[in-house]
């Protein structure tokens, strides 16, 4: 199955949020609870919650960050003033 190229930015945001929330929630649940009989249940619950936070963050934060970077950086052709 191929997806139209115009959806690539949205798919990128979705997959980035999915992978980051998976990885970070796994590490944090491992650190906080260890590998016990409720690890998988706890991790899957925390992952779903983390993903719900990560998805809008991955969509909206880069736009603001780009604006901020544009305001505080310069290219070598522009000079510093």
ZIRA-V531753 format. One line per field, one symbol per residue. psi: psi as a letter, one per 30 degrees, with the letter a starting at -180 (. if undefined). A space follows every 50 residues. Layout:
BEGIN
psi=???
END
This chain:
BEGIN
psi=kkkkffgeeeeeeeeeeeeeeeeeeeeeeeeefljafgeeeeeeeeeeee efeeeeefeeeeeeeeeeeefglllfefag.
END
